[in-house]
């Protein structure tokens, strides 16, 4: 707009339009063949009669034609920019430089256990991991965060977390080098059928990058804050052979439920013989569990392992394509599901002839139904109320495991909601039995813990035939049904207080998710490979532990004679088939 005069009022300028932009004016004048350049119009002559601007334009055209006579000035600028980009992007490395930047990879800080999310956008789509610093970034294009990271920080080697291909940025070419196979294996461990068959036959020991020895399958799991309840359940299930073998060998299709995929990934990392570290983190699986359970189970709040196990088995069964009505429709039901008969008899209260006392009578009608189960609950006897007169401490009560199993013999009745109920196991029994020792009782005011110790003479040879209704068509009468202990989840309350004593109320409240001091969950698992090696004479007794106790990152040996001395909460027993092997006459698991 032209500068107004000082005496000219502002009202008179409203009707005047603003001048067109400089670009628009130049374009309109070029269309008419008259363009102002450097303040002088086209065709302007000097005193010598030379067209100044015309000569400049001719000289510029000659220079452009000397560079590329086929290109216009604007096309030349675009070509210059595209050539500079193409100089950075390569489809393959320069000859003789295929291993460039591979010496910058830092394997000691690589950790692929956490959820694969871009550290900038928090997206899980097309994620790459920097093999120099271990951070996750999205994409590898010219405008991606991984591309900018390579330019700003100078980290050039990235791996795609889905395809396991390694690229060098900003050049963008793929690196095919056998020295990267160990990283690809750690990202996604894989097993063959031959490898899986050796897991229970050989005692293996491996070494991580820090020269720490560990046993595959018996690695510690990171307790991020309060997720030890999940750690013990995953550790126990990872030693159930059918479930473990399925998770190690099954190839999930694209789009499969993430709960099953991430469970499989964690189990494969637990059994990884070429791990960079002697422990793993369940963070990726925890995020999916938190999402699927609507924050019922999180890594910040401690929960009951039995509640989590019940939810996890049922949800994982559905994620693997199992049916709610059809039995044995997934590996979960084929491993743990059995059936029992339940007899219910109503109890009525009537007054006697005098009216002073109530008389309880059982109904003559017995309701019978058959139900399926995954977990069998064992009820502990009531906690004793008296103290020992000598030591002035609570008596540590003990009860045999066989006494608790009488609940399923069909002879012992339990009362529930004005009904007397009896249970009887039916054939066939599942390959694995899950025993839940009901140690916690919750009422309206407080949760109580029963410290009764459940004893069993040996972790091998538990006979379940007395508790199963005979069925000659499925099992010969009088033949024993033996089970061996595989895993034992225990409650450790020795570290609740500083003086080594425990507060039962606080421990119980915290164990069931309430307020109180923190309790610790541990798991004791059996190493079948070590037991097999000692049986074959490959390892001497005491050279390697048959039983291993795991608490978060701590892994140590355990004596099989002292397994029953702890407050067990969950037991997993494996059935032993009595089919005779050729010429050996030994039972086969």
C-alpha positions in Angstrom: 0.0 0.0 0.0 1.3 3.5 -0.9 2.2 5.8 2.0 -0.6 8.1 2.9 -0.1 11.8 3.4 -0.2 13.2 6.8 -3.2 15.4 6.0 -5.2 12.7 4.4 -7.8 11.2 6.7 -7.9 7.4 7.4 -11.6 7.1 6.4 -10.8 7.9 2.7 -8.3 4.9 2.5 -10.9 2.1 3.3 -12.1 2.0 -0.2 -8.6 1.5 -1.6 -7.4 -2.1 -2.2 -4.1 -3.4 -1.1 -1.6 -3.9 -3.9 -1.1 -7.5 -5.2 1.8 -9.5 -3.9 5.2 -9.2 -5.6 5.0 -12.7 -7.0 1.6 -12.1 -8.5 2.7 -8.9 -10.1 5.8 -10.5 -11.6 3.7 -13.3 -13.0 1.1 -11.0 -14.5 3.8 -8.8 -16.1 5.6 -11.9 -17.5 2.4 -12.9 -19.1 2.3 -9.6 -20.9 6.0 -9.9 -21.8 7.1 -7.0 -19.6 9.0 -7.9 -16.4 10.8 -5.7 -14.0 14.2 -7.2 -13.0 16.6 -5.5 -10.6 14.6 -2.3 -10.7 14.8 -1.8 -14.5 12.1 -2.7 -17.1 12.7 -5.2 -19.9 14.1 -3.4 -23.0 15.8 -0.7 -21.0 18.8 0.7 -22.8 21.9 2.5 -21.6 23.4 5.5 -23.3 25.4 3.1 -25.5 22.2 1.5 -26.7 22.7 -1.9 -25.0 19.9 -3.8 -23.5 21.3 -4.5 -20.0 18.7 -7.0 -18.9 18.4 -8.7 -22.2 22.1 -9.4 -22.2 22.0 -10.7 -18.7 19.2 -13.1 -19.5 21.1 -14.3 -22.6 24.2 -14.9 -20.5 22.2 -16.9 -17.9 20.6 -19.1 -20.5 24.0 -19.9 -22.0 25.3 -20.9 -18.6 22.3 -23.2 -18.0 22.7 -24.8 -21.4 26.3 -25.4 -20.7 25.3 -27.4 -17.6 22.4 -29.3 -19.2 20.9 -28.0 -22.3 17.7 -30.2 -21.7 16.9 -28.7 -18.3 15.2 -25.5 -17.4 16.4 -23.5 -14.3 13.7 -24.8 -12.0 14.2 -28.4 -13.1 17.9 -28.0 -12.6 17.4 -27.0 -8.9 15.1 -30.1 -8.3 17.7 -32.4 -10.0 20.4 -31.0 -7.8 18.4 -31.7 -4.6 17.3 -35.2 -5.7 20.9 -36.2 -6.6 22.1 -35.2 -3.1 19.4 -37.4 -1.5 20.2 -40.3 -3.8 23.8 -40.0 -2.9 22.9 -40.8 0.7 20.4 -43.6 0.0 21.9 -46.9 -1.3 20.4 -50.2 -2.1 23.5 -52.1 -1.2 26.8 -51.2 0.6 29.8 -49.9 -1.3 32.0 -52.7 -2.5 34.5 -53.6 0.2 32.5 -51.8 3.0 29.8 -54.3 3.8 30.7 -54.4 7.5 30.9 -50.7 7.9 29.6 -49.4 11.3 29.2 -53.0 12.7 31.9 -52.3 15.2 29.7 -49.7 16.8 27.1 -52.3 18.0 27.0 -52.5 21.8 25.6 -55.9 22.7 26.0 -55.4 26.4 23.2 -52.8 26.6 20.7 -54.4 24.2 17.5 -55.4 25.9 14.7 -56.6 23.7 12.4 -57.7 26.6 10.5 -54.4 26.8 7.5 -53.5 24.7 8.4 -52.5 21.2 7.2 -48.8 21.1 8.8 -45.9 19.4 10.5 -43.7 22.0 9.2 -40.6 20.3 5.7 -41.4 19.0 4.9 -44.4 21.3 3.7 -46.3 18.2 4.2 -50.0 17.7 4.0 -49.9 13.9 7.2 -50.5 11.9 9.6 -50.2 14.9 13.3 -50.4 14.6 15.8 -50.8 17.4 19.1 -49.0 17.4 21.9 -51.5 18.0 24.2 -48.9 19.4 22.1 -47.4 22.2 19.1 -49.9 22.3 16.3 -47.3 21.8 13.3 -47.9 19.7 12.4 -45.7 16.8 9.7 -45.8 14.1 10.5 -46.2 10.4 13.6 -45.8 8.4 12.5 -43.4 5.7 13.9 -39.9 5.0 11.5 -38.3 7.5 11.4 -41.1 10.1 12.7 -40.8 13.7 15.3 -43.5 13.1 16.7 -41.6 10.2 17.0 -38.4 12.2 18.5 -40.3 15.1 21.2 -41.6 12.8 22.0 -38.1 11.6 21.9 -36.4 14.9 23.7 -38.9 17.2 25.7 -40.9 14.6 24.2 -44.3 15.4 23.9 -46.1 12.1 22.9 -49.7 12.6 19.2 -50.6 13.1 17.2 -53.8 13.2 13.5 -54.2 12.3 11.7 -55.9 15.2 9.3 -57.7 12.9 11.4 -58.9 9.9 14.7 -59.1 11.9 16.5 -57.4 9.0 19.4 -55.1 9.8 19.8 -51.7 8.0 22.4 -49.0 8.0 21.1 -45.4 8.1 21.1 -42.8 6.6 22.3 -44.8 3.6 19.3 -47.2 4.0 20.9 -50.4 2.7 20.4 -53.9 4.3 23.3 -55.6 6.0 23.7 -59.3 5.5 26.4 -60.4 7.8 26.7 -63.7 9.8 28.0 -61.8 12.8 24.5 -60.4 13.4 22.9 -63.8 13.7 23.3 -63.8 17.5 21.3 -60.5 17.8 18.6 -61.9 15.5 18.3 -65.0 17.7 18.1 -63.0 20.9 15.3 -60.9 19.4 13.3 -63.9 18.5 14.6 -67.3 19.7 13.5 -70.3 17.8 13.8 -74.0 18.4 13.6 -77.2 16.4 11.9 -80.4 17.4 15.3 -81.9 18.1 16.2 -79.1 20.4 12.9 -79.5 22.3 13.4 -83.2 22.8 16.8 -82.6 24.5 15.4 -80.1 27.1 14.3 -82.9 29.5 17.1 -85.3 28.7 20.3 -83.2 29.0 21.5 -80.9 31.7 22.7 -77.8 29.9 24.6 -74.7 31.1 25.2 -71.5 29.2 27.2 -68.3 29.6 26.0 -64.8 29.0 28.0 -61.8 27.8 29.2 -61.1 31.3 30.6 -64.6 31.7 27.8 -65.5 34.2 26.6 -69.1 34.0 23.0 -69.9 33.8 20.7 -72.9 33.0 18.3 -72.4 30.2 14.7 -72.6 31.5 15.9 -71.5 35.0 16.6 -67.9 34.4 15.6 -65.1 36.8 12.7 -62.8 35.9 12.8 -59.1 36.7 10.4 -57.8 39.3 9.7 -54.3 38.0 7.8 -53.3 41.1 5.3 -55.8 42.4 4.9 -58.4 39.7 6.4 -61.4 41.5 3.0 -63.1 41.6 3.2 -63.3 37.8 6.8 -64.4 37.7 6.2 -67.5 39.8 3.2 -68.5 37.7 5.0 -68.1 34.4 8.1 -70.0 35.7 5.9 -72.9 36.9 3.9 -73.1 33.6 7.1 -72.9 31.6 8.0 -76.3 33.0 4.8 -78.0 32.0 6.2 -80.0 29.1 3.2 -80.0 26.7 2.5 -76.3 27.2 6.2 -75.4 27.0 6.7 -77.5 23.8 3.7 -75.9 22.2 4.9 -72.4 22.9 8.4 -73.2 21.7 7.4 -74.8 18.4 4.1 -73.2 17.3 4.3 -70.5 14.6 1.5 -67.9 15.3 0.0 -66.4 12.1 0.0 -62.6 11.6 -2.9 -61.1 13.5 -2.9 -63.7 16.2 -4.0 -62.6 19.7 -1.1 -60.8 21.4 -1.5 -62.6 24.7 -0.6 -65.9 23.2 2.2 -64.4 21.0 3.8 -62.6 23.9 3.5 -65.6 26.2 5.3 -67.7 23.6 8.0 -65.1 23.2 8.6 -65.0 27.0 8.8 -68.8 27.3 11.2 -69.0 24.4 13.4 -66.4 26.0 13.4 -68.3 29.3 14.7 -71.4 27.5 17.2 -69.4 25.3 20.6 -71.0 25.4 22.3 -68.0 23.8 21.0 -65.1 25.8 23.0 -61.9 26.3 21.8 -61.8 30.0 21.1 -64.4 32.6 17.6 -63.0 33.3 14.6 -61.8 31.3 11.9 -59.2 31.9 8.1 -59.9 31.5 7.4 -56.3 30.7 5.9 -56.9 27.3 3.6 -59.6 28.5 2.6 -57.6 31.5 1.4 -54.7 29.3 -0.8 -57.0 27.4 -2.1 -58.6 30.6 -2.9 -55.2 32.1 -4.8 -54.3 29.0 -6.8 -57.6 28.7 -7.6 -57.8 32.4 -8.8 -54.1 32.5 -6.0 -53.3 35.0 -7.0 -56.1 37.3 -3.4 -57.4 37.2 -0.7 -54.8 37.0 3.0 -54.5 37.6 2.5 -51.9 40.4 0.1 -53.8 42.7 0.7 -57.3 44.1 -2.0 -59.8 43.5 -2.9 -63.4 44.4 -1.0 -65.9 42.2 -4.0 -68.2 42.2 -6.4 -65.5 41.0 -4.0 -64.6 38.3 -3.5 -68.3 37.3 -7.2 -68.9 37.0 -7.7 -65.8 34.8 -4.6 -66.4 32.8 -5.4 -70.1 31.9 -8.9 -69.3 30.8 -7.9 -66.2 28.8 -5.0 -67.9 27.2 -7.3 -70.9 26.3 -9.6 -68.5 24.4 -6.6 -66.7 22.8 -5.4 -70.1 21.4 -8.8 -70.7 19.7 -10.3 -72.8 22.5 -14.0 -73.2 23.0 -16.1 -72.4 26.1 -18.3 -75.6 25.6 -16.2 -78.1 23.7 -13.6 -79.9 26.0 -10.0 -80.4 25.0 -10.1 -77.7 22.4 -6.7 -76.2 23.3 -3.4 -77.2 24.8 -4.6 -75.7 28.1 -7.5 -78.0 28.5 -5.6 -81.0 27.2 -3.0 -80.5 29.9 -5.0 -79.5 32.9 -8.7 -80.1 32.5 -10.4 -83.0 34.2 -13.9 -83.9 35.4 -15.4 -84.6 38.8 -18.8 -85.6 40.1 -20.5 -83.4 42.7 -23.2 -84.7 45.0 -25.3 -82.1 46.8 -27.7 -82.8 49.6 -29.9 -80.2 51.2 -29.9 -79.7 55.0 -33.0 -78.6 56.8 -33.3 -77.4 60.4 -36.3 -78.5 62.5 -37.1 -78.2 66.1 -37.5 -81.2 68.3 -40.6 -82.2 70.2 -39.9 -80.0 73.2 -39.0 -77.0 71.0 -35.7 -76.4 72.9 -33.2 -77.7 70.3 -32.8 -77.6 66.6 -32.4 -80.8 64.7 -30.6 -80.8 61.3 -31.8 -83.4 58.9 -30.4 -84.3 55.5 -32.7 -84.4 52.5 -33.4 -87.8 50.9 -32.9 -86.3 47.5 -29.3 -86.1 46.2 -28.5 -83.9 43.3 -25.6 -85.1 41.1 -23.8 -83.3 38.4 -20.5 -83.6 36.6 -18.3 -80.5 36.2 -15.0 -79.8 34.6 -12.1 -78.3 36.5 -8.6 -76.9 35.9 -7.6 -76.3 39.5 -8.4 -78.5 42.5 -8.8 -76.6 45.8 -7.5 -78.2 49.0 -8.9 -76.8 52.3 -6.6 -76.6 55.3 -7.8 -77.4 58.8 -8.5 -74.5 61.1 -5.6 -72.6 62.6 -4.8 -73.6 66.2 -5.5 -71.1 68.9 -3.2 -72.2 71.7 0.5 -71.4 72.2 3.2 -73.8 73.1 3.8 -73.7 76.8 7.6 -74.1 76.5 8.7 -71.8 73.7 5.7 -69.4 74.0 5.4 -69.4 70.2 2.7 -70.5 67.8 2.7 -74.2 67.1 3.5 -74.9 63.5 0.8 -77.3 62.5 1.3 -79.9 59.9 -1.1 -81.9 57.8 -0.4 -84.6 55.2 -1.3 -84.0 51.6 -3.2 -87.3 51.4 -5.4 -86.0 54.2 -6.4 -83.0 52.2 -7.1 -85.1 49.1 -9.8 -87.0 51.1 -12.0 -84.1 50.0 -12.2 -85.8 46.6 -12.7 -89.4 47.7 -16.5 -89.0 47.8 -16.6 -89.9 51.5 -15.8 -86.6 53.2 -18.6 -83.9 53.0 -18.2 -80.2 53.2 -21.0 -77.8 54.1 -21.8 -74.9 51.9 -24.9 -72.7 51.8 -27.2 -75.1 53.7 -26.0 -78.0 51.5 -23.7 -80.9 52.2 -21.5 -81.5 49.2 -19.3 -84.4 48.3 -16.7 -84.6 45.5 -15.4 -87.5 43.5 -12.8 -87.4 40.8 -13.5 -89.2 37.5 -11.4 -91.0 34.9 -9.5 -90.0 33.0 -7.3 -87.8 35.1 -5.5 -85.0 33.3 -1.8 -85.2 32.5 -1.1 -82.4 35.0 -2.9 -81.7 38.3 -3.0 -78.2 39.8 -3.5 -78.2 43.6 -4.5 -74.9 45.2 -3.8 -74.9 48.9 -6.4 -72.5 50.3 -4.2 -70.7 52.8 -6.0 -67.3 52.9 -9.5 -66.6 54.1 -11.0 -63.2 53.6 -13.9 -61.8 55.5 -15.5 -58.4 55.8 -12.9 -57.0 58.1 -9.5 -58.7 57.5 -7.7 -61.4 55.6 -6.2 -64.2 57.6 -3.4 -66.6 56.7 -3.3 -70.2 57.8 0.4 -71.2 58.5 -0.3 -74.9 58.4 2.5 -76.9 56.6 1.4 -79.4 54.0 3.7 -82.4 54.1 4.3 -85.1 51.5 6.8 -88.0 51.9 8.4 -87.5 48.5 8.0 -85.3 45.5 7.7 -88.5 43.4 5.1 -91.2 43.5 1.9 -89.5 44.7 -0.9 -92.2 44.1 -4.2 -90.6 43.1 -6.1 -93.9 42.5 -7.9 -93.8 46.0 -9.6 -90.6 45.1 -10.9 -91.6 41.6 -14.1 -93.4 41.0 -13.2 -96.8 39.3 -13.9 -97.2 35.7 -12.6 -100.4 34.2 -13.1 -99.2 30.6 -10.6 -96.4 31.1 -8.3 -97.7 33.8 -7.6 -101.2 35.3 -9.0 -101.5 38.8 -6.4 -101.6 41.5 -3.7 -100.1 39.3 -2.0 -97.0 40.9 -2.0 -93.6 39.3 1.3 -92.0 40.1 2.1 -88.3 39.8 5.5 -86.5 40.3 5.9 -82.9 41.6 7.0 -80.5 38.9 6.6 -77.0 40.5 5.8 -75.7 43.9 4.8 -72.0 44.5 5.5 -71.0 48.1 4.9 -67.9 50.2 8.0 -66.4 51.9 7.1 -64.2 54.9 10.5 -64.2 56.6 11.4 -60.8 55.2 8.3 -59.0 56.2 9.7 -57.5 59.4 13.2 -56.4 60.1 13.6 -58.9 62.9 12.8 -61.9 60.8 9.3 -62.4 62.2 6.2 -62.1 60.2 2.8 -60.5 60.9 0.2 -63.0 59.7 -2.5 -60.4 59.2 -0.3 -58.0 57.2 1.1 -60.8 55.1 -2.4 -62.2 54.3 -3.7 -58.7 53.4 -0.9 -58.0 51.1 -1.0 -61.5 49.5 -4.6 -61.1 48.5 -4.1 -57.5 47.2 -4.9 -55.6 50.3 -2.9 -53.2 52.5 0.0 -54.5 54.6 3.7 -55.3 54.4 5.1 -56.7 51.2 5.4 -60.5 51.0 7.5 -62.5 48.6 6.5 -65.3 46.3 8.9 -68.0 45.3 8.7 -71.0 43.1 10.6 -74.3 43.3 10.9 -76.2 40.0 12.4 -79.5 39.0 15.1 -79.8 36.4 14.2 -82.9 34.5 17.4 -82.7 32.4 19.6 -82.8 35.6 17.6 -85.7 37.0 17.9 -87.6 33.7 21.6 -86.9 33.5 22.1 -88.2 37.1 20.0 -91.3 36.3 22.2 -92.1 33.3 25.4 -91.5 35.2 26.4 -88.4 33.2 26.3 -86.2 36.3 27.1 -87.2 39.8 24.7 -86.6 42.7 25.3 -83.1 44.1 27.2 -81.9 41.0 24.0 -80.3 39.7 20.8 -79.5 41.6 17.7 -81.4 40.7 15.5 -78.8 42.3 15.9 -75.0 41.7 14.4 -72.2 43.8 13.7 -69.0 41.9 12.7 -65.7 43.5 12.7 -62.9 40.9 16.4 -62.5 39.8 17.7 -64.9 42.5 18.2 -68.5 41.4 19.7 -71.2 43.7 19.5 -74.9 44.4 17.0 -76.5 46.7 17.0 -79.8 48.6 14.2 -82.1 47.6 13.9 -83.3 51.2 12.9 -79.9 52.5 10.3 -78.9 49.8 7.4 -79.5 52.2 8.8 -77.3 54.9 7.5 -74.1 53.3 4.1 -72.6 53.1 3.0 -73.9 49.7 0.2 -72.3 47.8 0.2 -74.0 44.4 1.5 -77.4 43.4 1.8 -78.8 39.8 2.0 -82.6 39.6 2.8 -84.6 36.4 1.3 -87.9 35.6 3.6 -90.9 35.2 2.6 -93.5 32.6 3.2 -97.0 33.7 3.6 -98.4 30.2 6.7 -100.5 30.2 9.6 -99.5 28.0 11.3 -102.1 25.8 13.4 -104.2 28.1 13.8 -101.5 30.8 10.7 -102.0 32.9 10.7 -98.4 34.1 7.8 -96.0 34.3 7.7 -93.4 31.6 6.6 -89.8 32.0 
